[in-house]
């Protein structure tokens, strides 16, 4: 860690984290101070706050490489060719986690939800956070850290920073306010970060992998609801789902990881 602090990558990573937190914090404070709880302005503010990671990444890339360089870097993040099998795995995994968590909580603890399956009013909203976040958290921050730390350590660090960034979404009112207990949510961010980092590095640092997984997670969360409000305030189903996802992620990484040339080994 001491060696990393002396590097240019640390300064760029820290700049990204600060800028991302400041942008989202400023927008959230604006919403709170002006009592913005619904309507078009509320949605615009939420979208801008959600997009703060990608906005910060692009601004820092422009400052470093210029407009053409930044455009090339973003384009490169999406430049990947993988088989249909990988796409299907990435999309179906979150649905499997949600289903197993819901099933286990029912079988073991007898927890019955208000609804087993929901039909989302729109799919578009599930795309907002992946597009607004993944170019920042994965394309910029993970890309910097993975060259200095193991994949597990990189995923945990990014997961914790990612979870901390969501703090403002606990404070803002309205439909996009987070209702999950803080500790459960932190574990969820780490679990998601492990899977996304795995696919990201495994597939030549493709942000597309993060976007697809993030989108599938958001969509499955709407279709197979595990949030506490569907269990009369009980967060156990959510926790069980997160634990399943976390255990499987660590197992896959430790047992099936092939280390890319530019990354350090897991041990």
HELIX and SHEET records of a PDB file:
HELIX    1   1 UNK A    2  UNK A    5  1                                   4    
HELIX    2   2 UNK A    8  UNK A   33  1                                  26    
HELIX    3   3 UNK A   39  UNK A   50  1                                  12    
HELIX    4   4 UNK A   52  UNK A   77  1                                  26    
HELIX    5   5 UNK A   84  UNK A  109  1                                  26    
HELIX    6   6 UNK A  125  UNK A  136  1                                  12    
HELIX    7   7 UNK A  137  UNK A  142  3                                   6    
HELIX    8   8 UNK A  143  UNK A  145  1                                   3    
HELIX    9   9 UNK A  151  UNK A  165  1                                  15    
HELIX   10  10 UNK A  167  UNK A  171  1                                   5    
HELIX   11  11 UNK A  182  UNK A  202  1                                  21    
HELIX   12  12 UNK A  207  UNK A  223  1                                  17    
HELIX   13  13 UNK A  228  UNK A  231  5                                   4    
HELIX   14  14 UNK A  236  UNK A  256  1                                  21    
END                                                                             
